[in-house]
Amino acid sequence: MAGQGITVYEEWSAAQRNTYPLPGVCVDVERMSDERVAVACRGWVHVVEVNALGIATVLASARMHRRLDGSDASVHIASHVHVDGDTLYVSGWDHLDVYRLAETSTDPDIHVSAQRAHFGSPPGVAWFLVENAGQGTLEISEVTCTATGITCPIDATTIPPGGSATLRVVSDGSGDDVEALVGIVSNDPDDPEVPVIVLAALADAVDPLEEAPDFTGPTVLRDYDAGTFTDATLTLSEIDTAGEVAHFAIFGTWCPACMPVVVAMEPDVGDVLPTGARFFLVAQGEPDSVVEHVLEKIRIPVEVFLDGDESVGAGLYDQPRVGVPFGRAYVIDSDGFVTDVFAGYAPDDVNDAIDDAL
């Protein structure tokens, strides 16, 4: 198991290995049988079959949706998987989910391509693919959203096995401080209502196309070869003035689901940024000594901004100390404007956004 998937080693030899990517940031794996393993990734659960040659085949995948609990969407981020017979127990950020590999199921299975629509002040449209990964016909009975200025048409309500429909979440720009949920109600027995979180024209949060609030403060960088720390000061506007694109992600070492994501980001983003881009992390709400202690134990060779008083994360960028962990990452162009805001981490999307901002 690794940040981006699994690696199969032949007879425990590091020289003989096959590596297979999986959706999500993979954090745990457990054997199901001689040839099958269960893998828990950040927002996914996978069942993988590995044959005698070490070749892996994904038998099944389930996306861990954010689910409705009253008027709020709960967070599902896998952190551990346990196998008991044909049953998988997956611990998440705030839930325990139970899965079973249903090889002869006739139920529908709803998959939604994303679960967050984030608009700035101007009008906009977010597109979502609603797929049926099950064996029965998926019936969408209702798509709900009562927020001012938000509509959510879907182009099909009956989706056959293997089929899909397109959901559009449209913001006409008339609503102020919109924090709403679009609910996709269906006959999926496991996910009867899947939410899409909609954020638009928020007064406190920073949206795309808005000017990025400037900040300055101390940073620390771990030199793992020398075993030392280098202290410095970082000012966001100086990165812009130098003509560089800034990409930073807010995290906390107190967040168990954040750390695998942060570790996975470093080789994807930190080492392969094109010329003219700078990547750093913002450690929110922790003493400097705690951050340094974690950096000693976990390899994160990236400059870390020390946001101990939360003035940047919870203040300027409205990242809550509790709730959705690793909720926001930003790409800021050389003019000092936010071009993209990410909830979580998808390496291809992040690097595409950085390229677009250059």
Secondary structure, DSSP 8 states (H G I E B T S, - for coil): -BTTEEEEEETTEEEEEEEEE-SS-EEEEEE-SSSEEEEEESSEEEEEEE-TTS-EEEEEEEE----EETTEE------EEEEETTEEEEE-SS-EEEEE--TT-----EEES-SEEEE-SS-EEEEEEEEE-SSS-EEEEEEE--STTEE--BS-SEE-TT-EEEEEEEE-S--SSEEEEEEEEES-SS-SEEEEEEEES-SSS--TTSB----EEEEEEEETTTTEEEEEEEEHHHHHHTT-EEEEEEE-TT-TTHHHHHHHHIIIIITT--TTEEEEEEEES--HHHHHHHHHHS---S-EEEETT-IIIIIIT---SSSSTT--EEEE-TTSBEEEEESS--HHHHHHHHHHH-
